[in-house]
């Protein structure tokens, strides 16, 4: 269960195909360079029946508050407005973002004792980012 990983901090350790993924989303060059240069720290908390997923970096801090399975409005780190739904499947948070242009982005965040594996898909592009446990 994902609750076993509440309060742990994970820092970006490796990133594969992230630039191509951002390009597929229509992210501009300057924002992509910033996105590729930073190493965010991810942390999952719980407040009542809501989860709080934060990603902090020198570039941008993103805080997602969500109830599993309930759609919410989200502004992505690159400034897009999407309708997002996050469900909990064991130790994985499965996020679906409906983009304004009709495309769908999926982001799976799988938590283990020493890392979070983030797998992102849009169209036929997949990016993988590994965050290692801090501490």
C-alpha positions as CSV (number, residue, x, y, z in Angstrom):
1,X,0.0,0.0,0.0
2,X,1.3,3.4,-0.9
3,X,0.6,4.7,2.6
4,X,3.8,2.9,3.7
5,X,5.8,5.6,1.9
6,X,4.2,8.7,3.4
7,X,6.6,11.3,4.5
8,X,9.6,9.9,2.7
9,X,11.6,12.2,0.4
10,X,12.9,10.9,-3.0
11,X,15.3,13.0,-5.1
12,X,15.6,12.6,-8.9
13,X,18.5,10.3,-9.7
14,X,18.1,9.5,-13.4
15,X,16.0,10.5,-16.3
16,X,15.5,8.8,-19.7
17,X,13.7,10.4,-22.7
18,X,12.3,13.3,-20.7
19,X,13.2,15.9,-23.3
20,X,11.4,13.9,-26.0
21,X,8.4,13.6,-23.7
22,X,8.3,17.3,-23.0
23,X,8.6,18.0,-26.8
24,X,5.6,15.8,-27.4
25,X,3.7,17.9,-24.9
26,X,4.6,21.0,-26.8
27,X,6.9,22.4,-24.1
28,X,9.2,25.2,-25.3
29,X,13.0,24.9,-25.5
30,X,13.8,27.2,-22.5
31,X,11.3,25.4,-20.2
32,X,12.7,22.0,-21.4
33,X,16.2,23.1,-20.5
34,X,15.1,24.1,-17.0
35,X,13.1,20.9,-16.6
36,X,16.1,18.8,-17.6
37,X,18.6,20.8,-15.4
38,X,16.8,20.4,-12.0
39,X,16.6,17.4,-9.7
40,X,13.2,17.7,-7.9
41,X,12.5,16.1,-4.6
42,X,9.2,14.2,-4.4
43,X,7.2,13.5,-1.2
44,X,3.8,12.0,-0.5
45,X,1.7,13.0,2.5
46,X,-1.9,12.5,3.6
47,X,-4.3,15.0,5.1
48,X,-7.5,13.4,6.1
49,X,-8.8,11.6,3.0
50,X,-6.7,13.6,0.6
51,X,-3.2,12.8,-0.5
52,X,-0.7,15.6,-1.0
53,X,2.0,14.9,-3.6
54,X,4.7,17.5,-3.7
55,X,7.6,18.0,-6.1
56,X,10.1,20.7,-5.1
57,X,13.0,22.1,-7.1
58,X,14.8,25.4,-7.7
59,X,12.8,25.7,-10.9
60,X,9.2,25.1,-9.7
61,X,7.3,23.7,-6.8
62,X,4.2,21.6,-7.6
63,X,1.8,20.4,-5.0
64,X,-1.1,18.1,-6.0
65,X,-3.9,17.6,-3.5
66,X,-6.2,14.8,-4.6
67,X,-8.7,12.2,-3.5
68,X,-8.2,8.9,-5.3
69,X,-10.4,8.5,-8.3
70,X,-11.8,12.1,-8.1
71,X,-11.0,14.3,-11.1
72,X,-9.4,17.7,-10.4
73,X,-8.1,20.7,-12.2
74,X,-4.3,20.7,-12.4
75,X,-1.7,23.1,-13.7
76,X,1.3,21.1,-14.9
77,X,4.9,22.3,-14.2
78,X,5.1,23.6,-17.8
79,X,1.9,25.7,-17.3
80,X,-0.7,23.5,-19.1
81,X,-4.2,23.3,-17.6
82,X,-5.4,19.7,-17.5
83,X,-8.1,17.6,-15.9
84,X,-6.4,15.0,-13.8
85,X,-7.4,11.8,-12.0
86,X,-5.1,9.9,-9.7
87,X,-5.9,6.4,-8.5
88,X,-4.0,4.2,-6.0
89,X,-3.1,0.7,-7.2
90,X,-1.1,-1.0,-4.4
91,X,2.1,1.0,-4.2
92,X,1.5,2.9,-7.5
93,X,-0.2,6.2,-8.1
94,X,-1.7,6.1,-11.5
95,X,-2.4,9.6,-13.0
96,X,-4.3,10.4,-16.1
97,X,-4.2,13.9,-17.5
98,X,-6.7,15.0,-20.1
99,X,-5.1,17.8,-22.1
100,X,-6.9,20.7,-23.7
101,X,-5.9,19.4,-27.2
102,X,-7.7,16.1,-26.6
103,X,-4.6,14.0,-25.9
104,X,-4.1,12.0,-22.8
105,X,-1.0,11.8,-20.7
106,X,-0.5,9.0,-18.2
107,X,2.0,9.1,-15.3
108,X,2.6,6.1,-13.1
109,X,4.6,6.6,-9.9
110,X,5.6,3.3,-8.3
111,X,7.0,3.6,-4.7
112,X,9.4,1.2,-3.2
113,X,11.6,1.3,0.0
114,X,14.5,3.0,-1.9
115,X,13.0,4.7,-4.9
116,X,10.1,6.0,-6.9
117,X,9.9,5.0,-10.5
118,X,8.0,7.5,-12.6
119,X,6.8,6.3,-16.0
120,X,5.2,9.0,-18.3
121,X,3.4,8.4,-21.6
122,X,1.9,10.6,-24.3
123,X,1.1,9.3,-27.7
124,X,3.9,6.8,-28.4
125,X,6.5,8.6,-26.3
126,X,7.6,7.1,-22.9
127,X,9.9,8.8,-20.4
128,X,11.2,7.2,-17.2
129,X,12.5,9.1,-14.2
130,X,14.0,7.4,-11.1
131,X,13.9,9.1,-7.7
132,X,16.1,7.7,-4.9
133,X,15.3,7.8,-1.2
134,X,16.9,10.6,0.7
135,X,18.0,10.3,4.2
